[in-house]
Amino acid sequence: MWQKLPRWAKQILIGSALALTTIGARQAVLHFFPGPQQEAPLAAPVAAQGDIEKSPFTKASLATGREVTDSYRFTDQDGAPFDTAAWYDLPIVVGFIFTSCQEVCPAMNVALKRIVADMAPAKLGVDFRILMVGFDTERDTPAALRTFGAKFTDDFTHWRFVSGDPAEVARFADRLGIVYEASPQGTAAGWKHFLGMTIVANGKVYKQVFGPAPLPEEILGPVMAAQGKPYTPPVRAAETGKHAPSKP
């Protein structure tokens, strides 16, 4: 029969047989000696929702507009009881501190001291009050709070320093969206905490001010706006093109 096939038919059959043999041999080699497997492409890392919500910036931002009407009870720098509800009639600039802090917490209060010294047209006690809350509750005793606060004010009537029960401090901080935790080495080495201040006004978290050294307009602007009062930011020399006179 093979002899009777035309030449072109014989070529087709021979070519097909060779092709099948080659494919079979290749499959056999791959079966017994598999090549390196290609790894599936790695998916882009996705931040866990819990990690996002724990970010101090994010948590503080998400708290903006949250209702703040409950009483939070503390003890002030004189050992007297203090209830936040007694101050809700005016905007409150709230900061969270620890009295053994050497850098950020003093910087926050130095900035506030400068604002209070030149805050026209706003007035402390008339347009707003300042509340510093110590979260290192074991060390932030009334005596420690007074020593710390006396570096920045000699009148604690409208600029109060308070602390108290750890659960109450944590409850207030959580309401305002504030994060703080002891450093890995323990509280003796300090704390990690939100860098900024919270303005509570009109029964809610009115404004989060980020950074430990705010400008006057970052504090007084929202404070006055919350009461429907005008506020004109101070004009600085750099904004008017003025320069300090050069020395001869």
C-alpha positions in Angstrom: 0.0 0.0 0.0 2.9 2.3 0.9 4.3 1.8 -2.6 1.1 2.8 -4.2 0.9 6.2 -2.3 1.9 9.3 -4.3 5.1 11.0 -3.2 3.2 14.0 -1.7 1.1 11.8 0.5 4.2 10.0 1.8 5.8 13.4 2.7 2.7 14.4 4.6 2.6 11.2 6.6 6.3 11.2 7.4 6.1 14.9 8.5 3.1 14.2 10.8 4.8 11.2 12.4 7.9 13.2 13.1 5.9 16.1 14.6 3.9 13.8 16.9 7.1 12.1 18.0 8.7 15.4 18.9 5.6 16.6 20.8 5.4 13.3 22.7 9.1 13.4 23.6 8.8 17.0 24.8 5.8 16.2 27.0 7.6 13.2 28.5 10.6 15.4 29.4 8.5 18.0 31.0 6.6 15.3 33.0 9.8 13.8 34.5 11.9 17.0 34.6 9.5 19.9 35.1 10.9 23.3 34.6 10.8 26.2 37.2 7.3 27.2 38.0 6.4 30.8 37.3 5.2 32.6 40.5 1.9 34.3 40.4 2.3 38.1 40.5 2.2 39.5 44.0 -0.9 41.5 44.8 -0.2 45.1 45.8 -0.2 45.4 49.6 -3.4 46.7 51.1 -3.4 48.5 54.4 -5.7 47.0 56.9 -8.7 49.1 57.9 -7.7 48.9 61.5 -4.3 50.3 60.8 -5.7 53.2 58.9 -8.1 54.0 61.7 -5.2 53.9 64.2 -3.3 56.6 62.3 -3.3 59.7 64.6 -3.9 62.0 61.6 -6.8 59.9 60.2 -8.4 59.3 63.5 -8.4 63.0 64.4 -9.7 63.9 61.0 -12.6 61.4 61.2 -13.6 62.9 64.6 -14.3 66.3 63.1 -18.0 67.1 63.5 -18.5 64.5 66.2 -20.9 65.5 69.0 -19.2 66.5 72.3 -21.9 67.1 74.9 -21.2 64.5 77.7 -19.5 65.4 81.0 -15.9 64.3 81.4 -14.7 64.7 85.0 -11.1 65.4 86.0 -9.0 66.9 88.7 -7.2 70.2 88.0 -3.8 71.7 88.9 -5.2 72.8 92.3 -6.7 69.4 93.1 -10.2 70.7 92.5 -12.8 68.7 90.5 -13.3 69.9 86.9 -16.2 69.0 84.6 -15.9 69.8 80.9 -19.6 70.5 80.7 -19.1 73.6 82.7 -17.1 75.0 79.8 -19.3 74.1 76.8 -20.7 77.7 76.7 -17.5 78.8 74.9 -15.1 77.2 72.4 -12.4 75.2 74.1 -8.9 74.7 72.7 -8.0 71.2 74.0 -4.5 69.7 74.0 -3.3 66.4 75.4 0.0 66.4 77.2 2.2 64.7 79.7 4.0 66.8 82.2 7.4 65.2 81.9 7.5 66.0 78.2 10.6 68.0 77.2 9.8 69.1 73.7 6.4 68.8 72.0 4.1 69.5 74.9 6.0 72.6 76.0 6.1 73.8 72.4 2.3 73.5 72.2 1.9 75.7 75.3 4.5 78.2 74.2 2.6 78.7 71.0 -0.6 79.2 73.0 1.1 81.6 75.4 2.2 83.8 72.4 -1.4 83.7 71.0 -2.9 84.7 74.3 -0.4 87.5 74.6 -1.5 89.0 71.3 -4.9 87.6 70.5 -6.9 90.7 69.6 -9.8 90.9 68.9 -10.3 87.5 70.6 -10.2 87.4 74.4 -9.4 84.4 76.7 -12.3 83.8 79.0 -14.6 85.8 76.7 -14.3 84.1 73.4 -12.5 80.8 74.3 -10.8 78.8 77.0 -7.8 76.5 77.0 -7.8 73.0 78.5 -4.7 70.8 78.7 -5.3 67.1 79.6 -2.5 65.0 81.1 -2.7 61.4 79.9 0.3 60.1 81.9 -2.2 59.8 84.8 0.3 58.3 87.3 2.7 61.2 87.0 0.4 64.0 86.0 -0.6 64.8 89.5 -2.1 68.2 90.5 1.3 69.3 91.7 3.0 68.3 88.4 0.3 69.9 86.4 0.7 73.2 88.3 4.4 73.2 87.9 4.1 72.5 84.2 1.3 75.0 83.7 3.0 77.8 85.6 5.7 78.0 82.9 3.0 79.3 80.5 0.4 81.2 82.6 0.0 82.7 86.0 -3.8 82.6 85.8 -5.5 79.2 85.7 -9.0 80.6 85.5 -9.5 80.1 81.8 -6.4 78.0 81.0 -6.7 74.8 83.0 -4.5 71.8 83.4 -6.3 68.6 84.3 -5.9 64.8 84.6 -7.5 62.0 86.5 -8.9 58.5 86.1 -7.1 56.8 83.1 -10.4 55.5 81.8 -12.0 58.9 81.9 -9.0 60.5 80.1 -9.1 57.7 77.5 -12.8 58.2 77.0 -12.4 62.0 76.4 -9.5 61.4 74.1 -11.3 58.8 72.1 -14.3 61.1 71.7 -12.1 63.8 70.3 -10.2 61.3 68.0 -6.9 61.7 69.9 -4.3 58.8 70.0 -1.7 58.4 72.6 0.3 55.4 73.8 3.4 54.7 75.9 6.7 54.4 74.0 8.0 50.8 73.7 10.6 51.5 76.5 7.8 52.6 78.9 6.5 55.9 80.1 9.9 56.9 81.6 11.0 57.3 78.0 8.0 59.3 77.0 4.8 58.8 75.0 3.7 58.8 71.4 0.7 61.0 70.8 -1.3 63.2 68.4 0.6 66.4 67.5 -2.0 69.1 67.5 -5.0 70.6 69.3 -8.7 70.2 69.1 -11.2 73.0 69.1 -14.5 72.0 70.7 -17.3 74.4 69.9 -21.1 74.3 69.4 -21.4 70.9 71.0 -19.0 69.1 68.6 -15.4 68.6 67.5 -15.3 71.9 65.5 -11.8 71.8 64.2 -8.6 69.7 64.4 -5.4 71.9 64.3 -2.4 69.8 63.3 1.1 70.5 64.4 2.5 71.5 67.9 3.0 75.2 67.1 -0.1 76.7 65.4 -0.3 80.2 64.1 -2.7 82.6 65.7 -5.2 82.4 62.8 -5.2 78.6 63.0 -6.6 78.8 66.6 -8.4 82.2 66.7 -9.9 81.9 63.2 -12.1 78.8 64.0 -12.7 80.1 67.6 -14.2 83.3 66.3 -16.0 81.7 63.4 -17.7 79.2 65.7 -19.3 82.2 67.4 -20.1 84.1 64.2 -17.5 86.8 65.0 -15.1 88.3 62.5 -11.4 87.7 62.7 -8.7 89.3 60.6 -5.4 87.4 60.6 -2.3 89.5 61.5 -0.3 90.9 58.7 3.3 89.8 58.9 6.3 91.6 57.5 7.1 88.9 55.0 3.6 89.2 53.6 4.0 92.9 52.9 7.4 92.7 51.3 9.1 94.4 54.2 12.5 93.4 55.3 14.5 94.1 58.4 16.9 97.0 57.9 20.4 95.9 57.1 23.2 96.8 59.4 25.7 99.4 58.1 
